[in-house]
Every structure is written in structure tokens, then in C-alpha cells.
Amino acid sequence: MEYDLPVEIKDGLGDWMKDKRDESVFTAAHASCTKIYYVNSRAGTSTVVSTDLLTLADVSKAKTYAKSSADPKIPPIKIAKINQKTVYRYLFVMHDHVAYDLLINDATYQQVTREAERRGSGNPLFAGALIDWDGCFLFDHDNVSVFSGWGASSDVYGAESLLCGRQAVIVGIGGYKIQGKNGYLKWVEKKFDGMPIAYADDYELRMAA
């Protein structure tokens, strides 16, 4: 089997860049949070127990705070315009393990996906997707922060989910012009082993409350 080495390298760098940018965005978002809700109204990570699992009620609580009590208030994202109605949603992102617990343990989640969602193979229960709940699109992602030292005995695993509204993260990309057009990636191929790539970026939380 023949391989086009430059194409393989370019594709590999593309995958690496995508993963690196995802990690950078989540790192910046987690480092900047100023309002934290704990499941079951716990006082902090040291009082969390293994049965404190996220529920849809917790998602609604966080959304209500962002919409009505946060200072400044956190507006939702304009998703689409259907006929004459504009649809707004928040994004609620959780780790894959949290999504698993939600699917398996929250009876409300199971009921909503069973009765309120479309029937057939497109239903989230069968398609592996999460749901649209109370003005929030729920997503899972493996770059959401997880921890292993919570609880009174430091033996409880935990995770920090994120509720994101409009302009939640600023992305800054440094670059230069390529053939008169703005660009930020430059392909440089030399006559030696290795293929360098020039790239610079930065991320920060846009709004926290």
C-alpha cells in the first residue's frame, strides 16, 4: 500500500490542531468560572459524596440563575430562525461520565427522551445524542475537567460541567496574509526530516457571573 507522506502529515497535523484547540478552550473556560453550583446544594468539593449525581433539575437551576440572577445576566445563544420564531438556547457541556450517569440514573431524562422526543432510530436514546432541555442543548465532551480527590476522604470522583451563553469564549488567532488574504496557518516543507508548522492562539472566558 502506498502513502502520500505529505498528505498523511498534513491530515495528522489537522487532527492534532483540532484536539489542541479543544483542550485550550476548555482549559480557559474552567479556569475562569466564578459561579459554581454543587449538586444537592453541597458546600464544596470536600462534602461531595458518590451519590451526588447531576440531574436535569440541576441544569434548569443553572440556566435560571444565568438568565435572571447573574450580574451581569448571561444571554443565551441565537441558534436559528424557524418560520417567524427565533430560537435561543444555552449550551450545557458535561463530561462523558456525567452524561452516562444522567442517562442511566435520571428518570426524568429517560422519560423525556422516551416520550417527548421523536420516535424511531433518531431518538436520542438510540442515536447516542443528548437532548434539548428547558432552553439548553446538552452535550458531552471528554475535555470537560474531571477530578479524583473529592469527598471527606478524598476518594470521590467528580467533574465540572459548564453552562455557556452568548460569547462565552473569545478566540484570538495570530497570523499573517497569504496571497493578500488573511490566514493563520503556514505550510513550510524543507529538505530534511520533519515538517514545521507556524501557529499561535489564545482563549479566555468572555463572561462569568
Backbone as ProteinMPNN parsed JSONL, in Angstrom:
{"seq_chain_A": "MEYDLPVEIKDGLGDWMKDKRDESVFTAAHASCTKIYYVNSRAGTSTVVSTDLLTLADVSKAKTYAKSSADPKIPPIKIAKINQKTVYRYLFVMHDHVAYDLLINDATYQQVTREAERRGSGNPLFAGALIDWDGCFLFDHDNVSVFSGWGASSDVYGAESLLCGRQAVIVGIGGYKIQGKNGYLKWVEKKFDGMPIAYADDYELRMAA", "coords_chain_A": {"N_chain_A": [[0.84, -1.191, 0.0], [0.579, 2.171, -0.888], [1.551, 5.375, 0.39], [0.848, 8.818, 0.506], [3.064, 10.772, 1.784], [3.323, 13.626, 2.502], [0.567, 14.351, 2.489], [-0.472, 12.632, 4.454], [0.909, 13.621, 6.688], [-0.054, 16.235, 6.784], [-2.809, 15.789, 7.263], [-2.595, 14.523, 9.75], [-1.509, 16.592, 11.313], [-3.656, 18.318, 11.186], [-5.602, 16.946, 12.704], [-4.275, 16.936, 15.163], [-4.159, 19.702, 15.677], [-6.869, 20.36, 15.924], [-7.588, 18.897, 18.237], [-5.869, 20.1, 20.096], [-6.778, 22.76, 20.151], [-9.373, 22.403, 21.116], [-8.787, 21.437, 23.717], [-7.498, 23.712, 24.741], [-9.563, 25.638, 24.775], [-11.393, 24.523, 26.638], [-9.756, 24.418, 28.901], [-9.307, 27.163, 29.399], [-11.956, 28.003, 29.875], [-12.72, 26.536, 32.188], [-10.883, 27.541, 34.028], [-11.744, 30.09, 34.52], [-14.225, 30.289, 35.72], [-16.584, 31.774, 37.899], [-18.886, 31.382, 39.303], [-20.248, 28.73, 40.944], [-22.261, 25.895, 41.098], [-23.14, 23.287, 43.283], [-24.103, 19.907, 43.148], [-27.024, 18.783, 44.836], [-26.873, 20.853, 46.643], [-24.41, 20.982, 47.982], [-21.677, 22.136, 50.06], [-19.131, 22.351, 49.077], [-16.336, 20.834, 47.303], [-15.249, 19.069, 49.148], [-17.329, 18.021, 50.585], [-18.823, 16.517, 48.912], [-20.467, 13.502, 47.902], [-20.481, 10.123, 46.612], [-22.966, 9.591, 45.55], [-23.984, 11.946, 44.657], [-25.226, 12.916, 41.962], [-25.502, 14.469, 38.746], [-28.573, 15.955, 37.642], [-31.418, 16.648, 35.49], [-32.819, 18.654, 36.742], [-30.818, 20.101, 37.999], [-29.556, 21.236, 35.794], [-31.576, 22.962, 34.899], [-31.68, 24.672, 37.104], [-29.18, 25.968, 37.005], [-29.427, 27.26, 34.533], [-31.564, 28.99, 35.019], [-30.46, 30.705, 36.915], [-28.429, 31.944, 35.344], [-29.981, 33.306, 33.497], [-31.644, 35.032, 34.966], [-30.592, 35.907, 37.467], [-27.818, 36.283, 37.468], [-25.048, 38.597, 37.47], [-23.238, 40.46, 35.421], [-26.277, 39.588, 33.607], [-26.448, 36.516, 31.775], [-26.853, 36.114, 28.467], [-28.671, 33.879, 26.267], [-27.709, 31.82, 23.393], [-28.25, 32.665, 20.004], [-29.725, 30.4, 18.038], [-31.194, 29.556, 15.685], [-33.579, 30.583, 13.143], [-36.815, 29.77, 12.89], [-39.412, 29.637, 10.731], [-41.204, 32.35, 11.706], [-40.128, 32.548, 14.181], [-37.544, 33.086, 16.434], [-35.01, 31.058, 17.73], [-33.53, 30.508, 20.822], [-30.871, 29.278, 22.814], [-29.085, 27.915, 25.647], [-25.857, 26.397, 26.113], [-25.056, 23.403, 27.583], [-22.467, 21.684, 28.84], [-21.044, 18.601, 29.562], [-18.929, 16.087, 31.105], [-18.178, 12.906, 29.556], [-18.588, 10.799, 31.382], [-20.34, 11.906, 33.228], [-22.532, 12.329, 31.599], [-23.207, 9.696, 31.1], [-24.013, 8.836, 33.683], [-26.24, 10.505, 33.947], [-27.922, 9.545, 31.923], [-28.372, 6.902, 32.749], [-29.31, 7.044, 35.407], [-31.137, 9.177, 35.874], [-34.468, 9.478, 36.052], [-36.197, 11.352, 34.94], [-34.81, 12.281, 32.7], [-34.761, 9.919, 31.164], [-37.52, 9.598, 30.739], [-38.188, 11.909, 29.287], [-36.68, 11.613, 26.905], [-37.833, 9.322, 25.991], [-40.591, 9.86, 25.686], [-41.049, 12.505, 24.818], [-39.323, 13.072, 22.735], [-38.624, 12.473, 19.203], [-39.897, 9.502, 17.57], [-38.441, 6.267, 16.77], [-35.304, 5.431, 15.063], [-33.957, 7.829, 15.257], [-34.304, 8.843, 17.769], [-32.832, 10.208, 20.722], [-32.145, 8.257, 22.686], [-31.449, 6.055, 21.193], [-29.749, 6.996, 19.243], [-27.552, 7.964, 20.53], [-27.265, 10.631, 21.144], [-27.518, 13.666, 23.12], [-29.969, 15.822, 24.763], [-32.46, 18.428, 24.093], [-33.229, 20.529, 26.515], [-35.316, 22.427, 28.514], [-34.581, 24.959, 27.438], [-31.893, 24.545, 27.008], [-29.234, 23.122, 25.196], [-27.869, 19.981, 25.563], [-24.662, 18.631, 25.803], [-21.991, 16.217, 25.545], [-18.502, 15.91, 26.356], [-15.112, 14.921, 26.212], [-13.128, 16.579, 27.165], [-13.991, 18.062, 29.274], [-13.373, 19.025, 32.615], [-12.27, 16.635, 35.002], [-12.008, 15.08, 38.257], [-10.301, 13.444, 41.01], [-10.086, 13.542, 43.767], [-12.165, 14.326, 45.525], [-14.631, 14.714, 48.188], [-15.025, 13.78, 51.707], [-13.067, 11.97, 52.433], [-11.349, 12.175, 50.369], [-11.778, 10.448, 48.206], [-13.625, 10.442, 46.196], [-14.8, 10.629, 42.905], [-15.133, 13.388, 40.692], [-16.635, 15.975, 38.591], [-16.622, 18.959, 36.579], [-19.158, 20.536, 35.115], [-20.214, 22.708, 32.405], [-22.08, 25.653, 31.868], [-22.909, 27.517, 29.152], [-23.366, 30.671, 27.65], [-24.189, 33.316, 25.326], [-21.38, 34.409, 23.461], [-19.464, 33.078, 25.046], [-16.743, 32.35, 25.08], [-13.763, 33.913, 24.036], [-11.864, 33.744, 21.1], [-8.654, 34.151, 20.05], [-6.567, 34.532, 17.298], [-3.378, 34.505, 15.976], [-1.721, 35.6, 13.0], [-0.903, 36.002, 9.518], [-0.816, 37.547, 6.258], [-1.696, 35.662, 3.389], [-1.034, 35.47, 0.107], [-2.353, 37.912, -0.161], [-4.618, 37.513, 1.369], [-6.149, 37.095, 4.585], [-4.693, 34.838, 6.845], [-3.833, 32.056, 9.032], [-2.357, 29.769, 9.227], [0.631, 28.281, 8.087], [2.2, 26.457, 5.637], [5.201, 24.824, 5.617], [7.683, 23.297, 3.961], [10.634, 21.535, 4.073], [13.908, 20.337, 3.056], [14.531, 18.279, 4.851], [14.183, 15.842, 7.477], [11.076, 16.045, 9.015], [8.441, 18.418, 9.546], [7.661, 21.616, 9.913], [5.26, 23.776, 11.56], [3.581, 26.859, 11.68], [1.909, 28.642, 14.164], [-0.339, 30.367, 16.3], [-2.341, 31.007, 19.143], [-4.977, 32.079, 21.411], [-7.122, 31.948, 24.278], [-9.913, 33.029, 26.19], [-12.285, 33.356, 28.864], [-15.342, 34.857, 28.072], [-17.501, 35.946, 29.543], [-18.365, 35.865, 32.909], [-20.187, 34.969, 35.826]], "CA_chain_A": [[0.0, 0.0, 0.0], [1.361, 3.396, -0.993], [1.082, 6.517, 1.164], [1.345, 10.15, 0.151], [3.533, 11.209, 3.088], [2.9, 14.994, 2.852], [-0.867, 14.372, 2.786], [-0.651, 11.988, 5.757], [1.401, 14.54, 7.711], [-0.989, 17.364, 6.86], [-4.023, 15.318, 7.929], [-2.259, 14.292, 11.147], [-1.39, 17.889, 11.965], [-5.013, 18.855, 11.325], [-6.222, 16.289, 13.864], [-3.587, 17.422, 16.366], [-4.558, 21.088, 15.909], [-8.258, 20.349, 16.395], [-7.597, 18.448, 19.627], [-5.174, 21.088, 20.92], [-7.651, 23.923, 20.312], [-10.447, 21.991, 22.028], [-8.245, 21.402, 25.07], [-7.217, 25.083, 25.176], [-10.837, 26.302, 25.058], [-11.939, 24.007, 27.891], [-8.868, 24.841, 29.991], [-9.594, 28.576, 29.681], [-13.308, 28.125, 30.438], [-12.74, 26.024, 33.566], [-10.043, 28.364, 34.899], [-12.316, 31.428, 34.701], [-15.565, 30.247, 36.307], [-16.709, 32.483, 39.181], [-20.117, 30.94, 39.974], [-20.265, 27.272, 40.919], [-23.336, 25.196, 41.793], [-22.842, 21.906, 43.615], [-25.278, 19.037, 43.174], [-27.608, 18.575, 46.169], [-26.54, 22.017, 47.485], [-23.214, 20.752, 48.795], [-20.939, 23.365, 50.361], [-17.881, 22.366, 48.33], [-15.91, 19.513, 46.828], [-14.903, 18.191, 50.268], [-18.548, 17.433, 51.158], [-19.495, 15.738, 47.867], [-20.456, 12.044, 48.051], [-20.54, 9.437, 45.323], [-24.339, 9.55, 45.049], [-24.367, 13.288, 44.186], [-25.172, 12.839, 40.504], [-26.196, 15.538, 38.032], [-29.907, 15.682, 37.117], [-31.943, 17.729, 34.654], [-33.207, 19.748, 37.626], [-29.62, 20.918, 38.207], [-29.373, 22.01, 34.563], [-32.569, 24.04, 34.934], [-31.285, 25.611, 38.159], [-28.072, 26.771, 36.492], [-29.936, 28.125, 33.462], [-32.389, 30.039, 35.621], [-29.54, 31.683, 37.503], [-27.779, 32.697, 34.273], [-30.959, 34.123, 32.79], [-32.384, 36.002, 35.78], [-29.934, 36.372, 38.687], [-26.398, 36.593, 37.264], [-24.739, 40.018, 37.314], [-24.345, 40.731, 34.505], [-27.025, 38.435, 33.132], [-25.796, 35.8, 30.676], [-27.88, 35.849, 27.462], [-28.499, 32.628, 25.516], [-27.17, 31.889, 22.03], [-29.224, 32.598, 18.923], [-29.439, 29.161, 17.33], [-31.779, 29.532, 14.349], [-34.89, 31.206, 12.987], [-37.745, 28.82, 12.296], [-40.552, 30.448, 10.307], [-41.062, 33.697, 12.244], [-39.708, 32.423, 15.568], [-36.112, 32.944, 16.679], [-34.756, 30.064, 18.77], [-32.363, 30.79, 21.657], [-30.53, 28.179, 23.72], [-27.796, 27.825, 26.326], [-25.15, 25.135, 25.908], [-24.631, 22.773, 28.835], [-21.484, 20.678, 28.425], [-20.646, 17.737, 30.677], [-18.016, 15.012, 30.739], [-18.838, 11.675, 29.112], [-19.002, 10.001, 32.545], [-21.525, 12.564, 33.795], [-23.63, 12.04, 30.669], [-23.589, 8.3, 31.344], [-24.8, 8.798, 34.923], [-27.526, 11.153, 33.684], [-28.718, 8.633, 31.11], [-28.703, 5.669, 33.47], [-29.888, 7.237, 36.742], [-32.157, 10.228, 35.99], [-35.729, 9.013, 35.477], [-36.762, 12.425, 34.12], [-34.096, 12.226, 31.416], [-35.249, 8.755, 30.43], [-38.905, 9.837, 30.341], [-38.203, 12.942, 28.252], [-36.183, 11.06, 25.645], [-38.736, 8.257, 25.557], [-41.939, 10.308, 25.364], [-41.133, 13.829, 24.19], [-38.504, 13.109, 21.524], [-39.183, 11.767, 18.044], [-39.823, 8.052, 17.638], [-37.603, 5.623, 15.771], [-33.859, 5.368, 15.248], [-33.423, 9.162, 15.511], [-34.477, 9.2, 19.17], [-31.538, 10.257, 21.393], [-31.832, 7.027, 23.404], [-30.87, 5.097, 20.273], [-28.734, 7.641, 18.411], [-26.41, 8.341, 21.349], [-27.217, 12.081, 21.326], [-28.176, 14.195, 24.311], [-31.292, 16.372, 24.495], [-32.808, 19.843, 24.214], [-33.993, 20.531, 27.761], [-35.57, 23.668, 29.236], [-33.79, 26.055, 26.874], [-30.467, 24.187, 26.974], [-28.753, 21.969, 24.452], [-26.931, 19.228, 26.379], [-23.602, 17.957, 25.061], [-20.913, 15.606, 26.328], [-17.18, 16.118, 25.762], [-14.113, 14.324, 27.103], [-12.206, 17.582, 27.688], [-14.525, 18.664, 30.493], [-12.474, 18.679, 33.721], [-12.652, 15.611, 35.977], [-11.13, 15.076, 39.429], [-10.331, 12.164, 41.735], [-9.834, 13.716, 45.201], [-13.25, 14.994, 46.23], [-15.218, 13.988, 49.309], [-14.382, 13.927, 53.022], [-11.89, 11.101, 52.476], [-10.621, 12.383, 49.106], [-11.881, 9.223, 47.417], [-14.795, 10.562, 45.322], [-14.545, 11.212, 41.591], [-16.05, 14.481, 40.385], [-16.47, 16.651, 37.303], [-17.172, 20.306, 36.499], [-19.888, 20.801, 33.876], [-20.2, 24.123, 32.028], [-23.226, 26.274, 31.217], [-22.356, 28.586, 28.305], [-24.293, 31.532, 26.942], [-23.664, 34.036, 24.168], [-19.996, 34.885, 23.526], [-18.882, 32.5, 26.267], [-15.288, 32.288, 24.974], [-13.122, 34.671, 22.962], [-10.766, 33.033, 20.448], [-7.744, 35.053, 19.346], [-5.647, 33.783, 16.444], [-2.356, 35.332, 15.346], [-1.337, 35.092, 11.689], [-0.338, 36.92, 8.541], [-1.52, 37.467, 4.977], [-1.239, 34.693, 2.401], [-1.514, 35.898, -1.205], [-3.275, 39.032, 0.01], [-5.761, 37.155, 2.201], [-5.794, 36.783, 5.976], [-4.545, 33.42, 7.139], [-3.129, 31.842, 10.291], [-1.523, 28.583, 9.123], [1.601, 28.345, 7.005], [2.802, 25.165, 5.35], [6.625, 25.002, 5.304], [8.289, 21.996, 3.717], [12.07, 21.648, 3.86], [14.569, 19.135, 2.57], [15.05, 17.497, 5.973], [13.131, 15.103, 8.173], [10.261, 16.909, 9.861], [7.634, 19.403, 8.838], [7.235, 22.589, 10.923], [4.004, 24.491, 11.336], [3.536, 28.111, 12.44], [0.542, 28.823, 14.663], [-0.449, 30.975, 17.624], [-3.724, 31.325, 19.501], [-5.222, 32.327, 22.824], [-8.532, 31.822, 24.617], [-10.29, 33.458, 27.528], [-13.715, 33.389, 29.115], [-15.917, 36.146, 27.696], [-18.378, 36.477, 30.588], [-18.571, 34.973, 34.045], [-21.003, 35.599, 36.867]], "C_chain_A": [[0.879, 1.246, 0.0], [0.708, 4.522, -0.178], [1.681, 7.79, 0.587], [1.752, 10.811, 1.46], [3.143, 12.649, 3.428], [1.42, 15.1, 3.201], [-1.142, 13.753, 4.148], [-0.228, 12.923, 6.892], [0.433, 15.702, 7.895], [-2.273, 16.962, 7.577], [-3.769, 15.092, 9.425], [-2.134, 15.589, 11.928], [-2.756, 18.539, 12.16], [-5.734, 18.259, 12.521], [-5.598, 16.788, 15.162], [-4.032, 18.84, 16.711], [-5.972, 21.168, 16.471], [-8.316, 19.959, 17.873], [-6.956, 19.482, 20.549], [-6.059, 22.309, 21.168], [-8.813, 23.598, 21.248], [-9.96, 22.016, 23.475], [-8.009, 22.817, 25.606], [-8.496, 25.827, 25.552], [-11.391, 25.833, 26.407], [-11.07, 24.397, 29.085], [-9.159, 26.279, 30.391], [-10.954, 28.739, 30.343], [-13.346, 27.671, 31.891], [-11.957, 26.919, 34.522], [-10.703, 29.687, 35.265], [-13.681, 31.439, 35.37], [-15.586, 30.934, 37.677], [-17.98, 32.116, 39.936], [-20.226, 29.434, 39.83], [-21.456, 26.763, 41.727], [-22.886, 23.765, 42.073], [-24.139, 21.111, 43.679], [-25.711, 18.799, 44.622], [-27.186, 19.654, 47.168], [-25.373, 21.753, 48.424], [-22.447, 22.057, 48.968], [-19.653, 23.474, 49.56], [-17.487, 20.959, 47.946], [-15.607, 18.551, 47.974], [-16.123, 17.523, 50.886], [-19.327, 16.603, 50.138], [-19.383, 14.245, 48.175], [-20.729, 11.414, 46.694], [-21.945, 9.385, 44.733], [-24.844, 10.927, 44.588], [-24.204, 13.342, 42.67], [-25.988, 13.973, 39.878], [-27.564, 15.07, 37.542], [-30.336, 16.84, 36.223], [-32.405, 18.909, 35.503], [-32.024, 20.668, 37.911], [-29.331, 21.786, 36.989], [-30.327, 23.2, 34.546], [-32.205, 25.102, 35.969], [-30.174, 26.534, 37.672], [-28.544, 27.727, 35.406], [-30.751, 29.274, 34.023], [-31.518, 31.121, 36.254], [-28.913, 32.56, 36.415], [-28.726, 33.695, 33.629], [-31.526, 35.248, 33.64], [-31.597, 36.609, 36.934], [-28.48, 36.774, 38.509], [-26.202, 38.092, 37.057], [-23.33, 40.158, 36.719], [-25.048, 39.44, 34.079], [-26.328, 37.833, 31.909], [-26.851, 35.461, 29.629], [-27.623, 34.525, 26.748], [-27.976, 32.887, 24.107], [-28.308, 31.824, 21.023], [-28.87, 31.411, 18.031], [-29.938, 29.201, 15.888], [-33.083, 30.317, 14.341], [-35.786, 30.259, 12.214], [-39.053, 29.535, 12.022], [-40.353, 31.869, 10.829], [-40.55, 33.7, 13.687], [-38.193, 32.226, 15.661], [-35.889, 32.036, 17.876], [-33.462, 30.407, 19.495], [-32.133, 29.605, 22.596], [-29.214, 28.475, 24.448], [-27.166, 26.48, 25.96], [-24.69, 24.616, 27.267], [-23.746, 21.591, 28.452], [-21.001, 19.91, 29.645], [-19.653, 16.689, 30.182], [-18.817, 13.768, 30.348], [-19.35, 10.842, 30.293], [-20.252, 10.586, 33.207], [-22.739, 12.28, 32.913], [-24.123, 10.602, 30.85], [-24.457, 8.19, 32.592], [-26.182, 9.409, 34.724], [-28.454, 10.213, 32.93], [-29.227, 7.446, 31.92], [-29.548, 5.928, 34.718], [-31.022, 8.258, 36.845], [-33.433, 9.782, 35.273], [-36.374, 10.075, 34.589], [-36.12, 12.446, 32.745], [-34.629, 11.073, 30.561], [-36.67, 8.974, 29.92], [-38.982, 10.842, 29.2], [-37.763, 12.366, 26.907], [-37.096, 9.974, 25.099], [-40.055, 8.806, 25.024], [-42.0, 11.615, 24.584], [-40.34, 13.913, 22.898], [-39.165, 12.285, 20.42], [-38.985, 10.258, 18.177], [-38.854, 7.52, 16.586], [-36.12, 5.75, 16.073], [-33.24, 6.721, 15.526], [-33.579, 9.618, 16.943], [-33.126, 9.183, 19.872], [-31.163, 9.001, 22.154], [-31.125, 6.023, 22.504], [-29.726, 5.695, 19.458], [-27.498, 8.052, 19.199], [-26.28, 9.834, 21.56], [-27.844, 12.455, 22.658], [-29.403, 14.997, 23.882], [-31.333, 17.894, 24.538], [-33.747, 19.946, 25.411], [-34.102, 21.941, 28.337], [-34.662, 24.811, 28.749], [-32.3, 25.796, 26.824], [-30.237, 23.002, 26.04], [-27.694, 21.277, 25.31], [-25.944, 18.478, 25.495], [-22.663, 17.26, 26.038], [-19.594, 15.776, 25.583], [-16.127, 15.619, 26.738], [-13.081, 15.314, 27.609], [-12.765, 18.357, 28.878], [-13.71, 18.142, 31.681], [-13.076, 17.627, 34.65], [-11.592, 15.568, 37.076], [-11.294, 13.759, 40.176], [-10.194, 12.318, 43.239], [-10.918, 14.432, 45.962], [-13.753, 14.13, 47.386], [-14.41, 14.141, 50.587], [-13.114, 13.101, 53.136], [-11.06, 11.189, 51.209], [-10.647, 11.149, 48.221], [-13.083, 9.234, 46.47], [-14.371, 11.215, 44.001], [-15.578, 12.297, 41.3], [-15.751, 15.095, 39.03], [-17.121, 18.027, 37.378], [-17.832, 20.502, 35.136], [-19.947, 22.31, 33.641], [-21.525, 24.53, 31.403], [-22.705, 27.495, 30.457], [-23.476, 29.355, 27.621], [-23.611, 32.199, 25.764], [-22.257, 34.566, 24.424], [-19.291, 34.363, 24.774], [-17.361, 32.53, 26.243], [-14.819, 33.143, 23.807], [-11.961, 33.844, 22.416], [-9.925, 34.048, 19.686], [-6.71, 34.258, 18.579], [-4.663, 34.751, 15.789], [-1.933, 34.738, 14.008], [-0.796, 36.185, 10.804], [-1.107, 36.729, 7.236], [-0.853, 36.445, 4.053], [-1.857, 35.064, 1.059], [-2.601, 36.965, -1.074], [-4.48, 38.746, 0.867], [-5.279, 36.812, 3.614], [-5.732, 35.278, 6.176], [-3.778, 33.236, 8.424], [-2.293, 30.572, 10.289], [-0.604, 28.705, 7.91], [2.264, 26.99, 6.848], [4.238, 25.385, 4.892], [7.259, 23.626, 5.164], [9.753, 22.179, 3.347], [12.634, 20.312, 3.376], [15.222, 18.36, 3.718], [13.875, 16.805, 6.643], [12.39, 16.029, 9.121], [9.532, 17.937, 9.029], [7.09, 20.391, 9.855], [5.92, 23.245, 10.551], [3.992, 25.727, 12.234], [2.102, 28.391, 12.86], [0.592, 29.465, 16.038], [-1.903, 31.271, 17.911], [-3.82, 31.57, 20.998], [-6.721, 32.293, 23.062], [-8.756, 32.426, 25.997], [-11.802, 33.486, 27.64], [-14.259, 34.78, 28.832], [-16.718, 36.762, 28.833], [-18.54, 35.443, 31.691], [-19.372, 35.711, 35.105], [-21.246, 34.606, 37.989]], "O_chain_A": [[1.812, 1.358, 0.796], [-0.515, 4.606, -0.073], [2.858, 7.837, 0.229], [0.906, 11.349, 2.174], [2.672, 12.894, 4.538], [1.049, 15.85, 4.104], [-1.948, 14.276, 4.917], [-0.9, 13.014, 7.919], [0.137, 16.104, 9.021], [-2.774, 17.715, 8.412], [-4.608, 15.422, 10.262], [-2.593, 15.682, 13.067], [-2.995, 19.22, 13.157], [-6.4, 18.974, 13.268], [-6.301, 17.035, 16.142], [-4.258, 19.158, 17.879], [-6.242, 21.948, 17.384], [-9.002, 20.604, 18.665], [-7.442, 19.714, 21.656], [-6.086, 22.835, 22.281], [-9.193, 24.423, 22.078], [-10.636, 22.551, 24.354], [-8.281, 23.097, 26.774], [-8.515, 26.565, 26.536], [-11.81, 26.652, 27.224], [-11.592, 24.676, 30.164], [-9.249, 26.589, 31.579], [-11.095, 29.53, 31.276], [-13.937, 28.344, 32.736], [-12.32, 27.045, 35.691], [-10.279, 30.345, 36.216], [-14.248, 32.514, 35.57], [-14.709, 30.701, 38.51], [-18.137, 32.499, 41.095], [-20.291, 28.917, 38.715], [-21.644, 27.142, 42.883], [-22.317, 23.108, 41.201], [-25.146, 21.588, 44.2], [-24.878, 18.635, 45.513], [-27.142, 19.414, 48.375], [-25.356, 22.255, 49.548], [-22.545, 22.964, 48.142], [-19.132, 24.575, 49.379], [-18.21, 20.002, 48.226], [-15.698, 17.336, 47.793], [-15.978, 16.558, 51.636], [-20.376, 16.048, 50.463], [-18.348, 13.775, 48.645], [-21.153, 12.085, 45.753], [-22.099, 9.157, 43.533], [-25.997, 11.059, 44.177], [-23.165, 13.764, 42.163], [-27.022, 14.379, 40.408], [-27.71, 13.938, 37.083], [-29.691, 17.888, 36.203], [-32.387, 20.047, 35.035], [-32.2, 21.878, 38.049], [-28.912, 22.935, 37.127], [-29.928, 24.316, 34.215], [-32.4, 26.295, 35.735], [-30.222, 27.743, 37.899], [-28.11, 28.878, 35.36], [-30.641, 30.406, 33.552], [-31.812, 32.311, 36.138], [-28.872, 33.783, 36.551], [-28.322, 34.797, 33.259], [-31.859, 36.309, 33.113], [-31.9, 37.728, 37.35], [-27.954, 37.536, 39.32], [-27.083, 38.773, 36.533], [-22.34, 39.992, 37.431], [-24.488, 38.349, 34.179], [-25.705, 38.541, 31.119], [-27.682, 34.588, 29.878], [-26.474, 34.096, 26.637], [-27.823, 34.035, 23.69], [-29.228, 31.019, 21.172], [-27.843, 31.418, 17.353], [-29.178, 28.909, 14.965], [-33.62, 30.669, 15.392], [-35.552, 29.979, 11.038], [-39.729, 29.989, 12.946], [-39.402, 32.534, 10.419], [-40.542, 34.744, 14.339], [-37.635, 31.318, 15.046], [-36.509, 32.222, 18.923], [-32.419, 30.577, 18.864], [-33.082, 29.009, 23.106], [-28.351, 29.187, 23.935], [-27.858, 25.549, 25.55], [-24.01, 25.324, 28.009], [-24.2, 20.63, 27.83], [-20.596, 20.506, 30.643], [-19.553, 16.438, 28.981], [-19.968, 13.598, 30.75], [-20.424, 10.246, 30.212], [-21.114, 9.849, 33.686], [-23.834, 12.024, 33.413], [-25.322, 10.336, 30.763], [-25.502, 7.539, 32.576], [-27.173, 8.909, 35.255], [-29.634, 10.098, 33.26], [-30.381, 7.04, 31.785], [-30.411, 5.118, 35.054], [-31.795, 8.216, 37.802], [-33.475, 9.717, 34.045], [-37.024, 9.743, 33.598], [-36.807, 12.61, 31.736], [-34.91, 11.248, 29.376], [-36.995, 8.582, 28.799], [-39.748, 10.655, 28.255], [-38.406, 12.609, 25.886], [-37.133, 9.732, 23.893], [-40.587, 8.299, 24.037], [-42.907, 11.811, 23.776], [-40.649, 14.743, 22.043], [-40.106, 11.526, 20.649], [-38.036, 9.796, 18.809], [-38.494, 8.221, 15.641], [-35.722, 6.123, 17.177], [-32.101, 6.781, 15.99], [-33.052, 10.665, 17.316], [-32.339, 8.26, 19.66], [-29.977, 8.692, 22.266], [-30.305, 5.232, 22.971], [-28.829, 4.97, 19.028], [-26.496, 8.449, 18.606], [-25.274, 10.28, 22.11], [-28.596, 11.68, 23.25], [-29.842, 14.866, 22.739], [-30.381, 18.553, 24.956], [-34.9, 19.518, 25.351], [-33.086, 22.577, 28.617], [-34.059, 25.527, 29.549], [-31.517, 26.724, 26.62], [-30.96, 22.006, 26.092], [-26.729, 21.912, 25.737], [-26.335, 17.779, 24.559], [-22.549, 17.652, 27.199], [-19.557, 15.786, 24.353], [-16.224, 15.856, 27.942], [-12.225, 14.939, 28.411], [-12.081, 19.219, 29.43], [-13.394, 16.954, 31.745], [-14.242, 17.718, 35.036], [-10.443, 15.96, 36.87], [-12.286, 13.051, 40.004], [-10.185, 11.309, 43.945], [-10.628, 15.092, 46.96], [-13.357, 12.975, 47.539], [-13.258, 14.574, 50.559], [-12.186, 13.479, 53.851], [-10.166, 10.371, 50.993], [-9.658, 10.835, 47.559], [-13.515, 8.184, 45.995], [-13.67, 12.226, 43.994], [-16.756, 12.144, 41.621], [-14.743, 14.777, 38.399], [-18.059, 18.236, 38.147], [-17.145, 20.619, 34.121], [-19.752, 23.096, 34.569], [-22.038, 23.845, 30.518], [-22.126, 28.401, 31.056], [-24.413, 28.766, 27.083], [-22.592, 31.722, 25.264], [-21.982, 35.112, 25.492], [-18.608, 35.112, 25.471], [-16.74, 32.717, 27.289], [-15.402, 33.106, 22.723], [-11.166, 33.304, 23.185], [-10.421, 34.724, 18.785], [-6.043, 33.396, 19.151], [-5.072, 35.704, 15.126], [-1.798, 33.521, 13.882], [-0.282, 37.19, 11.296], [-1.953, 35.842, 7.134], [0.372, 36.374, 3.951], [-3.074, 34.98, 0.893], [-3.618, 36.934, -1.767], [-5.301, 39.638, 1.083], [-4.171, 36.315, 3.812], [-6.612, 34.541, 5.731], [-3.122, 34.173, 8.878], [-1.581, 30.314, 11.259], [-1.014, 29.171, 6.847], [2.82, 26.441, 7.8], [4.472, 26.06, 3.889], [7.359, 22.879, 6.137], [10.07, 22.906, 2.406], [11.93, 19.305, 3.301], [16.332, 17.848, 3.574], [12.717, 17.144, 6.401], [13.006, 16.717, 9.935], [9.966, 18.281, 7.93], [6.159, 20.064, 10.591], [5.52, 23.265, 9.387], [4.349, 25.649, 13.41], [1.189, 28.383, 12.034], [1.463, 29.146, 16.848], [-2.629, 31.734, 17.031], [-2.882, 31.308, 21.751], [-7.504, 32.577, 22.156], [-7.89, 32.344, 26.867], [-12.512, 33.621, 26.643], [-13.701, 35.773, 29.298], [-16.632, 37.967, 29.069], [-18.821, 34.275, 31.42], [-19.25, 36.926, 35.26], [-21.914, 34.935, 38.97]]}, "name": "protein", "num_of_chains": 1, "seq": "MEYDLPVEIKDGLGDWMKDKRDESVFTAAHASCTKIYYVNSRAGTSTVVSTDLLTLADVSKAKTYAKSSADPKIPPIKIAKINQKTVYRYLFVMHDHVAYDLLINDATYQQVTREAERRGSGNPLFAGALIDWDGCFLFDHDNVSVFSGWGASSDVYGAESLLCGRQAVIVGIGGYKIQGKNGYLKWVEKKFDGMPIAYADDYELRMAA"}
